[in-house]
Amino acid sequence: MDYIKISNLIVFANHGVFKEEKTLGQKFVIDISLGLEIQEAALTNDLDKSVHYGFLSEEVQKLFKSKSNNLIETCAEEIAQFILKKYTMVNEVTVSVKKPWAPIHLPLDEVLVQITRKRMRCFLGLGSNLGDSTELLNNAYSKIENTYTKIINKSSIYTTPAWGLEDQPDFKNSVVEISTTYSLQMLLKHIQKIELDLGRERKIHWGPRTIDIDILFVENQQIYQDNLIVPHPYISEREFVLEPLCEIAPHFIHPTFNKSIRHIYEEFKKSTVK
């Protein structure tokens, strides 16, 4: 990946917790690093294939002065999300907001916050077997999309028998591919809130539910955390996941098995032939 960097952009603004910071204002210093592919711009000498860092600097200055935030963490997040939303060729952005006049009565040069945000390609599995399941899935699609997350591909809706606990109604299932600038934990909180909003109750393990949303893949990462395992550990055992996945991403490589989804699905079908 290539990088364009803007260093030490000085902006006078009114961010801070204290009243004096909001009324009198102070100096802030902003650094921005854009991760993108710029070889085409270099070879063609065409600015349209890159980012106009002059215009971007002016836009960041205007955004930074447009309101008063308590936290420079918020300021940095707003800059990063603005850049990723407007400049679609930027894949990753690092923003540093420095506060050299921070009201701390100690000998220090500055306080700063630095964040890195990028677009992540993820796959989510959705299922429902209570209520109007098709409508619930459509409502979930709508709620998934917001400022930080967009659906870029969506499978058909499949009707499948329940898995795990079989004595319950059939499920409606689908898979969506998303692009998100959320961190992994923020994405998890986002989909858990959607489940809650759509009436999900966690009473019986593998039991009936209005909506269930699972994170299946996060790019090619393998993640083991207390509240999340990625890739989802049961993908290779669930036809209701493999079939819609194979519809929209047959050549995606499972990072644990190092096999394509199509290959895994074919193996699954062979193993279940009676």
QUIHU-V552586 format. One record per residue. N is the residue number from 0. RES is the residue in three letters. SS is DSSP state (A for helix, B for strand, O for the rest). PSI is psi in whole degrees, 0 to 359 (999 if undefined). Layout:
BEGIN
n=<N	N>
res=<RES	RES>
ss=<SS	SS>
psi=<PSI	PSI>
END
This chain:
BEGIN
n=<0	1	2	3	4	5	6	7	8	9	10	11	12	13	14	15	16	17	18	19	20	21	22	23	24	25	26	27	28	29	30	31	32	33	34	35	36	37	38	39	40	41	42	43	44	45	46	47	48	49	50	51	52	53	54	55	56	57	58	59	60	61	62	63	64	65	66	67	68	69	70	71	72	73	74	75	76	77	78	79	80	81	82	83	84	85	86	87	88	89	90	91	92	93	94	95	96	97	98	99	100	101	102	103	104	105	106	107	108	109	110	111	112	113	114	115	116	117	118	119	120	121	122	123	124	125	126	127	128	129	130	131	132	133	134	135	136	137	138	139	140	141	142	143	144	145	146	147	148	149	150	151	152	153	154	155	156	157	158	159	160	161	162	163	164	165	166	167	168	169	170	171	172	173	174	175	176	177	178	179	180	181	182	183	184	185	186	187	188	189	190	191	192	193	194	195	196	197	198	199	200	201	202	203	204	205	206	207	208	209	210	211	212	213	214	215	216	217	218	219	220	221	222	223	224	225	226	227	228	229	230	231	232	233	234	235	236	237	238	239	240	241	242	243	244	245	246	247	248	249	250	251	252	253	254	255	256	257	258	259	260	261	262	263	264	265	266	267	268	269	270	271	272	273>
res=<MET	ASP	TYR	ILE	LYS	ILE	SER	ASN	LEU	ILE	VAL	PHE	ALA	ASN	HIS	GLY	VAL	PHE	LYS	GLU	GLU	LYS	THR	LEU	GLY	GLN	LYS	PHE	VAL	ILE	ASP	ILE	SER	LEU	GLY	LEU	GLU	ILE	GLN	GLU	ALA	ALA	LEU	THR	ASN	ASP	LEU	ASP	LYS	SER	VAL	HIS	TYR	GLY	PHE	LEU	SER	GLU	GLU	VAL	GLN	LYS	LEU	PHE	LYS	SER	LYS	SER	ASN	ASN	LEU	ILE	GLU	THR	CYS	ALA	GLU	GLU	ILE	ALA	GLN	PHE	ILE	LEU	LYS	LYS	TYR	THR	MET	VAL	ASN	GLU	VAL	THR	VAL	SER	VAL	LYS	LYS	PRO	TRP	ALA	PRO	ILE	HIS	LEU	PRO	LEU	ASP	GLU	VAL	LEU	VAL	GLN	ILE	THR	ARG	LYS	ARG	MET	ARG	CYS	PHE	LEU	GLY	LEU	GLY	SER	ASN	LEU	GLY	ASP	SER	THR	GLU	LEU	LEU	ASN	ASN	ALA	TYR	SER	LYS	ILE	GLU	ASN	THR	TYR	THR	LYS	ILE	ILE	ASN	LYS	SER	SER	ILE	TYR	THR	THR	PRO	ALA	TRP	GLY	LEU	GLU	ASP	GLN	PRO	ASP	PHE	LYS	ASN	SER	VAL	VAL	GLU	ILE	SER	THR	THR	TYR	SER	LEU	GLN	MET	LEU	LEU	LYS	HIS	ILE	GLN	LYS	ILE	GLU	LEU	ASP	LEU	GLY	ARG	GLU	ARG	LYS	ILE	HIS	TRP	GLY	PRO	ARG	THR	ILE	ASP	ILE	ASP	ILE	LEU	PHE	VAL	GLU	ASN	GLN	GLN	ILE	TYR	GLN	ASP	ASN	LEU	ILE	VAL	PRO	HIS	PRO	TYR	ILE	SER	GLU	ARG	GLU	PHE	VAL	LEU	GLU	PRO	LEU	CYS	GLU	ILE	ALA	PRO	HIS	PHE	ILE	HIS	PRO	THR	PHE	ASN	LYS	SER	ILE	ARG	HIS	ILE	TYR	GLU	GLU	PHE	LYS	LYS	SER	THR	VAL	LYS>
ss=<O	B	B	B	B	B	B	B	B	B	B	B	B	O	O	O	O	O	A	A	A	A	A	A	O	B	B	B	B	B	B	B	B	B	B	B	O	O	A	A	A	A	A	A	O	O	A	A	A	O	O	O	A	A	A	A	A	A	A	A	A	A	A	A	A	O	O	O	O	O	O	A	A	A	A	A	A	A	A	A	A	A	A	A	A	A	O	O	O	O	O	B	B	B	B	B	B	B	B	O	O	O	O	O	O	O	O	O	O	O	B	B	B	B	B	B	B	B	O	B	B	B	B	B	B	B	B	B	O	O	O	O	A	A	A	A	A	A	A	A	A	A	A	A	O	O	O	O	B	B	B	B	B	B	O	O	O	B	B	B	O	O	O	O	O	O	O	O	O	O	B	B	B	B	B	B	B	B	B	B	O	O	O	A	A	A	A	A	A	A	A	A	A	A	A	A	A	O	O	O	O	O	O	O	O	O	O	O	O	O	O	B	B	B	B	B	B	B	O	O	O	O	B	B	B	O	O	B	B	B	O	O	O	O	A	A	A	O	A	A	A	A	A	A	A	A	A	A	A	O	O	O	B	B	O	O	O	O	B	B	A	A	A	A	A	A	A	A	A	A	A	O	O	O>
psi=<144	165	139	131	136	120	137	47	115	127	133	121	181	48	144	164	324	151	319	324	324	332	316	328	173	174	138	151	127	132	139	134	122	126	119	172	119	12	321	319	318	318	332	351	38	113	332	343	6	196	129	100	340	310	318	318	318	320	320	317	315	315	317	328	356	339	178	120	152	322	139	342	317	318	314	318	317	320	313	315	323	314	314	328	318	320	88	341	347	122	333	143	136	128	131	127	117	145	83	337	28	135	68	120	61	155	101	158	315	163	139	155	133	129	153	130	145	163	130	138	121	157	134	138	133	143	153	140	19	143	202	91	322	316	321	320	317	322	321	318	314	320	333	320	129	198	329	345	132	140	125	349	147	134	172	168	127	141	123	151	153	149	141	291	103	340	70	168	157	156	152	128	150	171	139	146	131	158	125	148	7	151	166	316	326	324	317	316	322	311	330	326	321	315	315	315	329	16	17	130	127	85	314	127	127	21	182	153	151	320	142	129	121	141	116	307	147	97	228	27	150	119	132	106	167	324	11	131	126	133	154	130	345	13	312	349	358	108	328	347	315	320	309	327	317	332	317	342	59	334	5	135	121	119	341	314	345	42	152	158	319	317	315	320	319	319	320	313	321	322	341	1	129	999>
END
